[in-house]
Amino acid sequence: MIQFLIKRILGLLFVIFGVTFITFIMGYFAPGDPITAMLGERATPETVAQMKHLYGLDLPWYQQYGNYLVNLARFNLGMSFRLQGRPVWDILKDGLPVSLELAFWGLLLQIFIGIPLGIISALKANTWVDTLNMSIALVLYAFPVFITGVLLQLLVIWVSKQTGVSWPVTQWGYPWRYTWTDIQYKILPILVYATAGIAYYARLARTSMLEVLKQDYVRTARAKGLREQSVVYRHAFRNALIPLVTVFGVSIGFLVTGGFFTERIFNLPGIANLTLISIDSLDYPVLQATTALLALCIVLGNLISDILYSLVDPRIKAE
């Protein structure tokens, strides 16, 4: 296990290096001058030259990237172009709790609603229950998040006008606090974030369970007179977990930056929305930091999946 973890950590460093290099090169050769965009009407040749020297943008690209790696090793993500003089980490740490809370509750809904629906559909295969569940899942999965979010906002506004009950359709409230006002702000974004994932988990769980339920050991367990609940959850479901664990690892990887459309639609001050704003404003230090954070989360998610494989199926060894 230790050797496995060491290999994964080395792979993590390689992925982070590759992602940061590609992001840096794309930003370096991208059209447009971030310093000129930052200064706006105050941009003069002298001022632009001074700001480029301040941010180290007058150095060769390889020296700029080397300085970036040195600062990254010291957990220094640099200074923002858009918010002059403000460290990138100070910007990200404000949005991190919002994105984590959104993704955490959304992932819980995806798992605890989607997987049971998939199991029920597999046990009731080719019945009206299965058809209804999978039809709803297909519709939810087919609708893009930005369409679902806007339609839900319009529905809530219409209901509010008809009933006179006010309900917020933007913003988030205070992170990780659950007063009634905070819950009102958070319900809609969480539901929109979770919809496509619920549908995907449901369809994947159904497919995996149907495949496992046809195996000989499941028929043997039933022939021995075991209770159906024991057959389903102890024998069948455990062996159907491998594909679900894979998707779970990917979902963990997108915990921080997985809600781009959701955060944009509901105007949430999260990491994903900060990334989109940094793209619009050519704020490359913030963009590089969020990209590196996404790569880190994805690699850690894959690491968690590999560990869970050996727990779910003892035949799979970490080596």
C-alpha positions as CSV (number, residue, x, y, z in Angstrom):
1,M,0.0,0.0,0.0
2,I,2.8,2.4,0.8
3,Q,4.5,1.7,-2.5
4,F,1.1,2.3,-4.2
5,L,0.6,5.7,-2.4
6,I,4.1,6.8,-3.4
7,K,3.5,6.0,-7.0
8,R,0.2,7.9,-6.9
9,I,1.9,11.0,-5.2
10,L,4.5,11.0,-7.9
11,G,1.8,10.8,-10.5
12,L,0.1,13.7,-8.8
13,L,3.2,15.8,-9.1
14,F,3.5,15.0,-12.7
15,V,-0.1,15.8,-13.5
16,I,0.1,19.1,-11.6
17,F,3.3,20.0,-13.5
18,G,1.7,19.2,-16.8
19,V,-1.5,21.1,-16.1
20,T,0.3,24.2,-14.9
21,F,2.6,24.1,-17.9
22,I,-0.2,23.8,-20.4
23,T,-2.2,26.5,-18.7
24,F,0.8,28.8,-18.5
25,I,1.7,28.4,-22.1
26,M,-1.9,29.0,-23.2
27,G,-2.1,32.2,-21.2
28,Y,1.3,33.4,-22.4
29,F,0.5,33.0,-26.1
30,A,-3.2,34.0,-25.7
31,P,-4.2,37.2,-27.6
32,G,-4.7,40.3,-25.5
33,D,-2.6,42.0,-22.9
34,P,-3.9,41.5,-19.3
35,I,-1.9,44.5,-18.1
36,T,-3.5,46.8,-20.6
37,A,-6.9,45.4,-19.9
38,M,-6.3,45.9,-16.1
39,L,-5.2,49.5,-16.4
40,G,-7.9,50.5,-18.9
41,E,-7.9,54.2,-19.7
42,R,-4.9,54.7,-17.5
43,A,-2.7,52.5,-19.7
44,T,0.3,54.4,-21.0
45,P,3.5,52.8,-22.4
46,E,5.4,53.8,-19.2
47,T,2.6,52.5,-16.9
48,V,2.3,49.3,-18.8
49,A,6.0,48.7,-18.7
50,Q,6.1,49.4,-14.9
51,M,3.2,47.0,-14.2
52,K,4.8,44.2,-16.4
53,H,8.0,44.6,-14.5
54,L,6.1,44.5,-11.2
55,Y,4.4,41.2,-12.1
56,G,7.5,39.8,-13.8
57,L,5.9,39.7,-17.2
58,D,8.9,41.3,-18.9
59,L,10.9,38.2,-18.3
60,P,11.3,35.3,-20.9
61,W,8.5,32.7,-20.7
62,Y,10.7,29.9,-19.2
63,Q,11.8,32.2,-16.4
64,Q,8.3,33.3,-15.7
65,Y,7.2,29.7,-15.5
66,G,10.2,28.8,-13.3
67,N,9.3,31.6,-10.9
68,Y,5.7,30.4,-10.9
69,L,6.8,26.8,-9.9
70,V,9.0,28.1,-7.2
71,N,6.2,30.2,-5.8
72,L,3.8,27.3,-6.1
73,A,6.1,25.1,-4.1
74,R,6.0,27.7,-1.4
75,F,2.1,27.8,-1.6
76,N,2.3,31.3,-3.1
77,L,-0.2,31.5,-6.0
78,G,0.8,35.0,-7.0
79,M,-1.1,38.3,-7.2
80,S,-4.3,38.9,-9.1
81,F,-4.3,41.1,-12.2
82,R,-8.0,42.1,-11.8
83,L,-7.8,42.9,-8.0
84,Q,-4.5,44.7,-7.9
85,G,-2.3,43.9,-5.0
86,R,-4.6,41.1,-3.6
87,P,-3.0,37.6,-3.3
88,V,-4.8,34.9,-5.4
89,W,-5.2,32.6,-2.3
90,D,-7.1,35.4,-0.5
91,I,-9.5,35.4,-3.5
92,L,-9.9,31.6,-3.6
93,K,-10.4,31.1,0.1
94,D,-13.5,33.3,0.0
95,G,-15.1,31.1,-2.8
96,L,-13.8,27.7,-1.6
97,P,-16.4,27.2,1.2
98,V,-19.3,28.0,-1.2
99,S,-18.2,25.6,-3.9
100,L,-17.4,22.9,-1.4
101,E,-20.8,23.2,0.3
102,L,-22.7,23.3,-3.0
103,A,-20.8,20.2,-4.3
104,F,-21.0,18.3,-1.0
105,W,-24.8,18.5,-0.7
106,G,-25.3,18.0,-4.4
107,L,-23.1,14.8,-4.3
108,L,-25.0,13.5,-1.3
109,L,-28.3,13.9,-3.2
110,Q,-26.8,12.2,-6.3
111,I,-25.7,9.2,-4.3
112,F,-28.7,8.8,-1.9
113,I,-31.3,9.4,-4.5
114,G,-29.8,8.2,-7.7
115,I,-28.4,4.8,-6.6
116,P,-31.6,3.7,-4.8
117,L,-33.6,4.6,-7.8
118,G,-31.2,2.6,-10.0
119,I,-31.5,-0.4,-7.7
120,I,-35.3,-0.2,-7.6
121,S,-35.4,0.0,-11.4
122,A,-33.1,-3.1,-11.7
123,L,-35.3,-5.1,-9.3
124,K,-38.4,-4.0,-11.2
125,A,-36.9,-4.2,-14.6
126,N,-39.2,-3.8,-17.6
127,T,-42.1,-2.7,-15.4
128,W,-43.9,0.6,-15.2
129,V,-41.7,1.5,-12.2
130,D,-38.5,0.9,-14.2
131,T,-39.9,2.8,-17.2
132,L,-41.0,5.8,-15.1
133,N,-37.7,6.0,-13.2
134,M,-35.5,5.8,-16.3
135,S,-37.7,8.2,-18.3
136,I,-37.4,10.8,-15.6
137,A,-33.6,10.1,-15.4
138,L,-33.2,10.4,-19.1
139,V,-35.0,13.8,-19.2
140,L,-33.0,15.1,-16.3
141,Y,-29.7,13.9,-17.8
142,A,-30.6,15.3,-21.3
143,F,-31.4,18.8,-20.1
144,P,-28.3,21.0,-19.8
145,V,-27.7,22.5,-16.3
146,F,-28.1,26.0,-17.6
147,I,-31.5,25.2,-19.0
148,T,-32.7,23.4,-15.9
149,G,-31.4,26.3,-13.7
150,V,-33.1,29.0,-15.7
151,L,-36.4,27.1,-15.9
152,L,-36.4,26.5,-12.1
153,Q,-35.8,30.1,-11.5
154,L,-38.6,31.1,-13.7
155,L,-40.9,28.6,-12.0
156,V,-40.0,29.9,-8.6
157,I,-40.6,33.5,-9.6
158,W,-44.0,32.6,-11.1
159,V,-45.0,30.7,-8.0
160,S,-43.9,33.6,-5.8
161,K,-46.0,36.0,-7.8
162,Q,-49.0,33.8,-7.6
163,T,-48.7,33.1,-3.9
164,G,-47.1,36.2,-2.7
165,V,-44.4,34.2,-0.9
166,S,-40.9,35.5,-1.6
167,W,-38.2,33.0,-2.4
168,P,-34.6,34.0,-3.5
169,V,-33.4,32.7,-6.8
170,T,-29.8,34.0,-6.7
171,Q,-27.0,34.2,-4.2
172,W,-26.0,31.7,-1.6
173,G,-26.3,32.9,2.0
174,Y,-23.7,32.3,4.6
175,P,-21.5,29.2,4.0
176,W,-22.2,26.2,6.2
177,R,-24.9,27.9,8.2
178,Y,-28.5,26.6,8.1
179,T,-31.0,29.2,9.2
180,W,-34.2,29.2,7.3
181,T,-33.0,32.2,5.3
182,D,-29.8,30.4,4.4
183,I,-31.7,27.2,3.4
184,Q,-33.9,29.2,1.1
185,Y,-30.9,30.5,-0.8
186,K,-29.2,27.1,-1.0
187,I,-32.0,24.7,-2.0
188,L,-32.3,25.8,-5.7
189,P,-28.6,25.7,-6.6
190,I,-28.1,22.4,-4.8
191,L,-31.1,20.8,-6.6
192,V,-29.9,22.1,-10.0
193,Y,-26.3,20.9,-9.3
194,A,-27.6,17.4,-8.4
195,T,-30.2,16.8,-11.2
196,A,-27.9,15.5,-13.9
197,G,-25.8,13.5,-11.4
198,I,-28.9,11.8,-9.9
199,A,-29.9,10.7,-13.4
200,Y,-26.5,9.4,-14.2
201,Y,-26.1,7.5,-10.9
202,A,-29.6,6.0,-11.4
203,R,-28.9,4.7,-14.9
204,L,-25.4,3.4,-14.0
205,A,-26.7,1.7,-10.8
206,R,-29.5,0.0,-12.8
207,T,-27.1,-1.2,-15.5
208,S,-24.6,-2.6,-13.0
209,M,-27.3,-4.3,-10.9
210,L,-28.9,-5.9,-13.9
211,E,-25.6,-7.4,-15.0
212,V,-24.8,-8.7,-11.5
213,L,-28.3,-10.1,-10.9
214,K,-27.8,-12.5,-13.8
215,Q,-24.7,-14.0,-12.3
216,D,-24.6,-17.6,-11.0
217,Y,-23.7,-16.7,-7.4
218,V,-26.8,-14.5,-7.1
219,R,-29.0,-17.4,-8.2
220,T,-27.2,-19.7,-5.8
221,A,-27.8,-17.3,-2.9
222,R,-31.5,-17.3,-3.7
223,A,-31.5,-21.0,-4.1
224,K,-30.1,-21.3,-0.6
225,G,-33.1,-19.5,0.8
226,L,-31.5,-16.2,1.7
227,R,-33.7,-13.2,2.2
228,E,-34.1,-11.1,-0.8
229,Q,-32.8,-8.1,1.0
230,S,-29.6,-10.0,1.8
231,V,-29.2,-11.2,-1.7
232,V,-29.7,-7.7,-3.2
233,Y,-27.5,-5.7,-0.8
234,R,-24.9,-8.2,0.4
235,H,-24.3,-10.2,-2.7
236,A,-25.5,-8.2,-5.7
237,F,-25.0,-4.5,-4.8
238,R,-21.5,-4.9,-3.4
239,N,-20.4,-6.5,-6.7
240,A,-22.1,-3.7,-8.6
241,L,-20.2,-1.0,-6.8
242,I,-17.1,-1.0,-9.0
243,P,-18.5,1.3,-11.7
244,L,-20.2,3.5,-9.1
245,V,-16.9,3.9,-7.2
246,T,-15.2,5.0,-10.4
247,V,-17.9,7.7,-11.0
248,F,-17.7,8.6,-7.3
249,G,-14.0,9.3,-7.6
250,V,-14.6,11.6,-10.6
251,S,-17.3,13.4,-8.7
252,I,-14.9,14.0,-5.8
253,G,-12.5,15.4,-8.3
254,F,-15.1,18.0,-9.3
255,L,-16.1,18.9,-5.8
256,V,-14.5,22.4,-5.9
257,T,-14.8,23.5,-9.5
258,G,-17.7,21.3,-10.8
259,G,-20.5,23.8,-10.6
260,F,-19.5,26.3,-13.4
261,F,-23.0,26.7,-14.8
262,T,-24.8,26.5,-11.5
263,E,-22.6,29.1,-9.9
264,R,-22.9,31.4,-12.9
265,I,-26.7,31.1,-13.1
266,F,-27.3,31.7,-9.4
267,N,-24.5,34.3,-9.1
268,L,-22.7,32.3,-6.4
269,P,-19.3,33.6,-5.2
270,G,-17.7,30.2,-5.6
271,I,-14.5,29.0,-7.2
272,A,-16.1,28.1,-10.5
273,N,-17.6,31.5,-10.9
274,L,-14.3,33.1,-10.0
275,T,-12.7,31.0,-12.8
276,L,-15.2,32.3,-15.4
277,I,-14.7,35.9,-14.2
278,S,-10.9,35.5,-14.4
279,I,-11.2,34.2,-18.0
280,D,-13.3,37.3,-19.0
281,S,-10.8,39.7,-17.3
282,L,-7.6,37.9,-18.4
283,D,-6.7,37.3,-14.8
284,Y,-4.2,34.5,-15.5
285,P,-2.9,34.0,-12.0
286,V,-6.4,33.2,-10.7
287,L,-7.1,31.0,-13.7
288,Q,-3.8,29.1,-13.3
289,A,-4.6,28.6,-9.6
290,T,-8.1,27.2,-10.2
291,T,-6.9,24.9,-12.9
292,A,-4.1,23.5,-10.6
293,L,-6.7,23.1,-7.9
294,L,-9.0,21.2,-10.3
295,A,-6.1,18.9,-11.3
296,L,-5.3,18.3,-7.7
297,C,-8.8,17.3,-6.8
298,I,-9.2,15.0,-9.8
299,V,-6.0,13.1,-8.9
300,L,-7.0,12.8,-5.3
301,G,-10.5,11.6,-6.4
302,N,-8.8,8.9,-8.5
303,L,-6.6,8.0,-5.6
304,I,-9.7,7.6,-3.3
305,S,-11.3,5.4,-6.0
306,D,-8.3,3.1,-6.2
307,I,-8.3,2.7,-2.4
308,L,-12.1,2.0,-2.4
309,Y,-11.7,-0.6,-5.1
310,S,-9.6,-2.8,-2.7
311,L,-12.2,-2.3,0.0
312,V,-15.2,-3.1,-2.1
313,D,-13.6,-6.1,-3.8
314,P,-10.8,-7.8,-1.9
315,R,-9.7,-9.5,-5.1
316,I,-8.4,-6.1,-6.3
317,K,-5.1,-5.5,-4.7
318,A,-3.6,-2.0,-4.4
319,E,-0.3,-3.3,-5.8
